[in-house]
Amino acid sequence: MRLDRPDRDGRVTFEIADKTDRLDILVNNAARGVMTQQLAKKGVDLRMAQNHMGHIVLTSHLLPLLRKTASQGNTVRIVNLASNAHESASKDTKSESIEESKKGYGPMAQYGRSKLAAILYSRYLAHHLTSTHPNMLANATHPSIVETRRSSEHIK
């Protein structure tokens, strides 16, 4: 089942759980690129909201189904699309508060910060899930650079 646009309140995850008894792989690939700064409704940087927080919400809602699949002896994979642009995150990034997420680091640094969060989240998942389910794998990967309208026209 492919999930292109999950709704914001998580209903789609419950629909998935109702329609299937297993989930072997989850690829978190939704992303907002290097664009001008915009804030989501709750005041968080939109890149961080889309590139990281949305993945946490989706994954969290699907964890019971992922764990069930792993408990049946299957290998389960969670893949978070990150980027080597994480290296452009500001060195003083702390991620301690919503206010800090509003700091104007600049488009590339903010994008890098959201991708650094994806890597750290993958490490967190790998550590915590593997301790109870050794056949659950969580990874982050750099997908390479793909030229799209977003990467060629929408970057300002």
C-alpha positions as CSV (number, residue, x, y, z in Angstrom):
1,M,0.0,0.0,0.0
2,R,1.5,3.4,-1.0
3,L,0.9,6.4,1.1
4,D,1.4,9.6,-0.8
5,R,-0.5,12.1,1.3
6,P,-1.3,11.1,4.9
7,D,-3.9,13.2,6.5
8,R,-2.8,15.3,9.5
9,D,-4.8,13.6,12.2
10,G,-3.5,10.1,11.7
11,R,-6.7,8.5,10.5
12,V,-4.9,7.0,7.5
13,T,-2.7,4.9,9.8
14,F,-5.8,3.4,11.4
15,E,-7.1,2.7,8.0
16,I,-3.9,0.9,7.1
17,A,-4.0,-1.1,10.3
18,D,-7.6,-2.1,9.6
19,K,-6.8,-3.3,6.0
20,T,-3.7,-5.4,6.7
21,D,-2.4,-7.6,9.4
22,R,1.3,-6.9,8.7
23,L,3.6,-4.1,7.6
24,D,7.1,-5.1,6.5
25,I,8.6,-1.8,5.4
26,L,7.9,1.8,6.0
27,V,9.7,4.4,3.9
28,N,9.3,8.0,5.3
29,N,10.0,10.1,2.2
30,A,7.8,13.2,2.5
31,A,10.0,16.3,2.4
32,R,10.1,20.0,2.0
33,G,13.3,21.2,0.2
34,V,15.5,24.2,0.6
35,M,13.0,26.9,0.3
36,T,12.2,30.2,2.0
37,Q,11.3,30.1,5.7
38,Q,7.7,29.3,6.4
39,L,6.1,28.3,9.7
40,A,3.5,25.5,10.1
41,K,0.3,26.3,12.0
42,K,1.8,25.5,15.4
43,G,4.7,27.8,14.7
44,V,7.4,25.2,13.9
45,D,9.6,25.6,10.9
46,L,7.7,23.9,8.0
47,R,10.7,22.0,6.9
48,M,11.1,20.5,10.3
49,A,7.4,19.7,10.5
50,Q,7.3,18.0,7.2
51,N,10.7,16.4,7.0
52,H,10.9,15.1,10.5
53,M,7.8,15.5,12.8
54,G,5.4,14.1,10.2
55,H,7.5,11.0,10.0
56,I,7.5,10.6,13.8
57,V,3.7,10.8,13.9
58,L,3.2,8.4,11.1
59,T,5.8,5.9,12.4
60,S,4.4,6.1,16.0
61,H,0.9,5.3,14.8
62,L,2.2,2.4,12.8
63,L,4.6,0.9,15.4
64,P,2.0,-1.5,16.8
65,L,1.5,-3.1,13.4
66,L,5.3,-3.0,12.7
67,R,6.0,-4.7,16.0
68,K,3.3,-7.3,15.4
69,T,4.9,-8.1,12.1
70,A,8.3,-8.5,13.7
71,S,6.9,-10.6,16.5
72,Q,5.7,-13.1,13.9
73,G,9.4,-13.6,12.9
74,N,9.5,-11.3,9.9
75,T,12.2,-8.7,9.3
76,V,10.7,-5.2,9.5
77,R,12.4,-2.1,8.0
78,I,11.9,1.5,8.7
79,V,13.7,3.8,6.3
80,N,13.9,7.6,6.8
81,L,15.0,9.6,3.9
82,A,17.7,12.0,5.2
83,S,20.4,13.8,3.3
84,N,24.1,14.5,3.5
85,A,22.9,18.1,3.7
86,H,22.7,17.4,7.4
87,E,26.2,18.6,7.5
88,S,25.0,22.1,6.8
89,A,22.9,22.2,10.0
90,S,24.1,25.0,12.3
91,K,26.8,23.8,14.8
92,D,24.8,25.3,17.6
93,T,21.6,23.3,16.9
94,K,20.1,22.1,20.1
95,S,16.4,21.3,19.3
96,E,15.4,22.0,22.8
97,S,12.3,24.1,22.1
98,I,9.8,25.3,19.4
99,E,11.3,28.7,19.8
100,E,14.7,27.4,18.7
101,S,13.1,25.9,15.6
102,K,12.0,29.4,14.5
103,K,15.6,30.7,14.5
104,G,16.5,32.0,11.1
105,Y,19.5,29.8,10.3
106,G,18.9,30.3,6.6
107,P,17.3,27.9,4.1
108,M,20.1,25.4,3.7
109,A,20.9,25.2,7.4
110,Q,17.2,24.8,8.3
111,Y,16.9,22.0,5.7
112,G,20.1,20.4,7.0
113,R,18.7,20.6,10.5
114,S,15.6,18.7,9.5
115,K,17.7,16.0,7.8
116,L,19.9,15.8,10.9
117,A,16.8,15.2,12.9
118,A,15.8,12.3,10.6
119,I,19.2,10.7,11.1
120,L,19.0,11.1,14.9
121,Y,15.5,9.7,14.9
122,S,16.7,6.7,12.9
123,R,19.4,6.0,15.4
124,Y,16.9,6.4,18.3
125,L,14.6,3.9,16.6
126,A,17.4,1.4,15.8
127,H,18.5,1.5,19.5
128,H,15.1,1.2,21.1
129,L,13.4,-1.2,18.7
130,T,16.2,-3.6,18.3
131,S,16.5,-4.2,22.0
132,T,13.1,-5.8,22.0
133,H,12.7,-6.8,18.4
134,P,16.1,-7.7,16.9
135,N,14.5,-8.2,13.4
136,M,13.4,-4.5,13.3
137,L,15.8,-2.4,11.3
138,A,15.7,1.4,11.2
139,N,18.0,3.3,8.9
140,A,18.4,6.7,7.3
141,T,19.7,7.2,3.8
142,H,20.8,9.9,1.5
143,P,18.7,9.5,-1.7
144,S,21.1,11.5,-4.0
145,I,20.1,14.6,-5.8
146,V,17.2,14.6,-8.1
147,E,16.3,17.6,-10.3
148,T,12.7,18.5,-9.9
149,R,10.7,21.7,-10.1
150,R,11.1,22.0,-6.4
151,S,14.9,21.8,-6.7
152,S,15.3,24.0,-9.7
153,E,12.5,26.5,-9.6
154,H,11.3,26.8,-6.0
155,I,14.6,27.4,-4.3
156,K,14.9,31.0,-3.4
